[in-house]
Amino acid sequence: MAIDEDALLAEQIAYYRARAPEYDRVYAEREDLRELLALADDFPVAGDVLELACGTGQWTGALAARARSVTAVDASPEVLGIARARVPSPDVRFDRADVFQWQPPRRYDTVFFAFFLSHVPPSRLGDFWNTVAAALAPGGKAIFIDEGSAAAAREEVAADVRRLDDGSQYRIVKVLHDPAELAGELAALGWSADIRLREEFIIGIAEPRSVPVT
């Protein structure tokens, strides 16, 4: 039976809204995530930064320390409230928007997103990367982190079921990417990408090609 992607994505937003009070627990419990956060100092973050799906701002402060300004976007007002309290900087702006419906109002030197690419349905991968390209200034870079897989990326939407402390259940999109296959997909979309596997995480830096792929 075919999955209704619009309904699934709406449920995904509802999940992260409901999970907001529980979201930071995983960073407190997992040393590997805290080590990953420390890598932000090595990323080529520069100038004006756009952070997509910023969540509770776990990465926003590290970006702000390297950037001239940060615009952080998320669909959940609950996580944005936590992020604003975590990063009370005049150089950081938080905007509520559904990334799948949103278009960037300006261009940025860096676009960053952590643990969001795996929540993008494969059928919307091209549109998502077009949005990223539209947000980048000439010479800009997209930097992303996510859970990875040594296996091939899935061809169809994978709906993962998540449970919260109150017992409520939600479906979310969860598609794990193999670094080499993802780099090939991005090349077909007109990007040059260096994507590496670090333990179970993928870390990627991508730039739009100046010459269109034919």
N, C-alpha and C positions, 0 to 999 in steps of 0.2 A: 504494500500500500504506500502510495506516494506521500511524502511529508509536506505539509503546508508550511513553506518557509516563513511566510509573514507571521503566522501564528507562533511558530517556533521561536523566531527572533523576538516577538513580543513577550513570550514566556521567559526568554533569556534575560530581558531587561527587568521583568518582574522579579526574577530570581536574585539579581544583583541588588535591586532595591531592598528586598527582604533580607538579604545577607549582610547588608552594610554593617550592623553591629558585630557581626562575627568575622568580618573579612580579614581584619588584621591578625587574627589568631594564628593563621598559617605562617605569617612571617615571624611571629614569636616562637613558634614550635619548630620551624625548619631552619637549621643552620645553613643548608645549601642556598636557600633564598637570601639569607643575610649576606652570605659570601658573594652572591650574584649582585646584590645592591652595591657592594664595594667596587665592582668593576665599572660603575658609571663614570668614575674619574678617568678611565682610559678611553671612553667613547669620544669620537670627534664632534662633540656638541659645541655649537658656536652660534653667536648672533641671537636672532629671535627664534624661539623654539615653539613648535606646536606639539602638544602631547595629546594623543588620541586615547580615549578610554582610560582616563587617569586614575579611576578608582578612588581609593582613600588617600591618594597623594604619596604613596610609598616612594615613588620615583621622582615626584615633582620637586622636592627640595634639592635633590642631587642635581637635577637639571638646572634649577634656578641658580645654583652656585656656579655654574659654568656659562650661563646664558646672559644676554642683555635683557631679555624678557621671556616669559613663558605664558602661553595661552593653553590652558588645560581643559579638555572637553570630555564630558561624560553624560550618559543618558539618565543617570540616577541622581536625583537631588539629595538623597540620603548620603551617598558616598561623597558627593561634592561638599556637603556640610562638614564632614569629617576632614576632608582634604583642606578646606579653607582654614580650619582650626589648626591643622598640622603645619601649614605653610602660610603664615600670615605676612606675606611680603607684598609691598606695593608694586613689585615688578612681576607679580604672578596674577593672572586673571583666570577665573574659572567660569566656564560657560556650559550650560546644560543643552545638550543636543544629541540626537540619535545619529551616530556616525553614518549609518546606512541611508539616512535621509538628508544629510547635511552637506553643504558645499562651503569650502573655505572662503571667507570674505576678503582675504589678502594672502600674500605669499610669505613664507618663512624660510630661514636658513637651514633649519633642522626640523624634521618631523620624527617623533619618537612614539613608539607604542610597545608596551610590555604585556605579554599574555593576552593579546587580543586577536592576533592573526588566526589562532586556532579556533576562534569563535566566528570566523567568516565562512559562510557556506561556499563551497567550491564554485557554484554557479555565479557567485557575486565577487569572486576574487578579482576579476578584471576591472569591474566597476570600483572596487575598493582601491586598487592601485592607481586607477585614474584619478580618484579623489586625492590620494597622496601626491601624485604628480602635479595636480592643480594647485596644491598647497605649497609646493617647493619653489623657492626663488632660483634663478639660474646659478648653477654650481652647488646647490643645496644637496643634502644627504638625508635619506631615511634610515633610521636605526631602529632595530626591533629585536625583541627577546621573546622566547616562548618555549613551551615544552616541545621537545622534538621526538623523532622516531627514526630508528634505523630501517624501518620498513617503508614500503611505498606509501605515498599519500593516498587517501581514500578518494575514490572517484565521485561518491555521492555524499549527501549530507549525513553526518552521523549525529544522532540525538543521544546525548548522555543524560542520565537521570541523576539529579543531585538532591540531597535531603538536608534540611536545616535542623537546628536544635529543637524547634517546636514540632518536628515530625513532618512538616509540609514538604512536598516534593515538586520539583520543577525540571523541565527538560531544557537543556542548552545545546548549542552546536559545539561539537568537539572534533576537530580534524587535526591530527598530528602530521607534520610535514617532515619528509626526509630532506636534508640540506641540499643534496645534489639535484634531486627532482624539483625542489622549490626554486633553485637557481635557474634551472631550465625553463620552468614556467614563467619566471620573471623575465628571462631573456626573450621569450616569445611575446611578452607584453611590452618590450622596449626598455628593459632595465638591465643594468650591469650590477650584479650582486655578489658579494663575498659572504657566504653563510657557513658558519662553522658549528660543529657539535661540541658542546662542553658538558660532559657527563650526560644528563638527560635533557639539557637545554640547547636550543639553537640561538645563536647570536648572529645577526645579519646587519650589513651595511650596504645600502643600495642607492644607485644614482640612475636617473633617467638617461638613456643614451641620447647624444646630440643628433645622431643620424637615425631616422625612423627605421625600424625593422621592416623589410619587404618580403 
